[in-house]
Amino acid sequence: MKVSQEKFGEVNGQPVTSTTLVNNQGMEVVSIDYGCIITKITVPDEKGNMENVVLGFDSMEEYKMHSPYFGAVVGRFAGRIKGGHFELDGQTYQLEKNNNGNHLHGGLRGFDKVIWNSQVITDENAISVVYSYLSGDGEEGYPGNLEMKVTYTLSHTNEFSISYEAVSDKKTLINVTNHSYFNLSGDLKRDILDHELTLKSESFLELDEELIPTGEILSVKDIPFFDFREGRTIKSGVESEHAQNILAGKGYDHPFLLTENEKKEIILKDDESGRVLTIETDQPSVVLYTGTQMASDFTIRGVQSRKYLGLCLETQGLPDSIHHPHFPSSILDKGEVYRSTTKYLFTVME
């Protein structure tokens, strides 16, 4: 196991530090303390070639100018909150509106746009970097001083885990996730349209024209393009003429409710490279986003940015849950400890 740190850049005169975790098999995870952004995950293909499988940049300037949340921890609330407001115990809270009059991914200066404190921890079986941040009472409109901790851990077995922990001194909302864009082809050799995704999910949330849940929970049995239980290529949803695929930019930007947890409930495969990503989580849903809103006016490590160059599998609570009482709650009580873990296992096809 190896760990190293170096200066990545600066934000408003403050240094940004990059931390590289390398296990005994050569798998590498690189992250920076700005937004807890994962800049690289390097894993082998079926022939042993080590290549990067996430979208990211090599400079701080590119992240500030172009990044659509590449690799970042987003919060306090991942996804959209309709109208940018919510009510708790009879009090209305107005959040920053940063997405067509709605609140998205924590606002104008969410967790993805602040510098976190970092600490490296090593033992015989794993290496970790622990990021911590105090989100002050009223930040982006949220109540409570929220003490937030995110831990990235890499094991000998090519398993990478993300653990979240938070506590607030007032009742508040919390729904955090990591917004990495995966592309298992390696070093962006191809787009993700031929990736095959399997989800243990029997239902998903219907979205309105602003990509906010309507409150309706739809069965995948009735809409084949959303049925990933037996595996389905991303391309099939892109080619679909279903209204939900079209409004998501001809693809997906949908929360899928998981029927099982911590039982290989999310599996992504790329036949050509032979890479397999298996995700296990304790969260109720995963948002599948197929990069349909990615701009094409910049490059990503020499590759032209475009739609479908990467896909996100955002394990989280349900977006806009505060306005839908039948959704799982994302309310965190004063003094209550929020905990969540998602594990990412990288293997190759047998």
C-alpha positions, 0 to 999 in steps of 0.5 A: 500500500502506498499513499502520497500527497502533492499540491494540485493548484489553488483556489482564492489563494488557498492550496488544493492538495491531491492525495493518491492511494495505491494498493498492492495490485496497482489500483490507484485512486486520486482525489483532491481536497477541493470538493472531495473530487475523485480525479482518477481511478486506475484499474486493469482491463482483462489483459492487465492494462491499467487505465483511468475509468472516471472523467476528470481534469489535471488542473484546478482551472479546468475544474473551476471553468468546465466541470459538471460535478466531475467526481465531486461530493455533492450536498448538502442535498444531492439532486433538485429541490423544487422551487429552492425552498422547504419547510421544517417544523412550520418554518420555511427555508429558502435555498439558493436557486441555481437551476432554473429556479430550483435548487441543485446539488447544494446550491451555488457553493455546495460541498463540491466547491469548498476546500475540505480538511484531509487526513490520511489513515493507513493499516495493513489491509487498507488506506484511507483519506478522511475529508472533513468540513463544517457547513455553517448554519445558513450556508446556501440557506440550510439550517444548522451547523453541519459537521461533515466527514467523507472517507475514501478507502482503498483495499487490497481487493480492488474495492473502493468505498465511500463512507459519509458521516454527519451531525447537525445542531439543528434539524436539517436536510441531508442527502449526499452522494459522489458524482463520479462519471464512469467510463469502463473503456479506459482513458475515454477510448469509447463512449458508454452507449455499449456499457451494460447495466444491471440494477436490482430495481422494480421501479423508478421516479417519473420526472417532470420537464424540469427533471424533478420527481412528480411524486409518481413511482413507475413500475419498470415492468410497464416500461421496458427501457427502464427495466435493468433487472436482467441487464440492458445497454445504455444505448437502448434508452438513448434510442427509445422514443419514450417521453421519459427518455426524451425529456432526459435528453435522450437517455436517463437522469432518473432515480431507481428505487433499489429492491436490495441493499449490499447484495451486488445491486448495481453492476456495470460492464464493458464487454470490450475491455472486460471491466466490471464495476459492482456497486453495493450501498445502504441507500434507497436509490441510485440516480442513473445519469447518462451525461446527456447535458455534457457540454462540448466546448472543452476537452477532457485529458485530450478527448472532446467532451460530449454527450454519453462520454460518461455515466453517473451512478449516484447512490442517495436518497430521493431528490425533492423528498421533502415535498413528497411525504411517501418518499423515504425521509432525508430529514436529519434531527438535531444531534442525530448521526447520519451515516452511509456507505457505498462500495465500488468493486472493480473486477474483470469478466471471467 
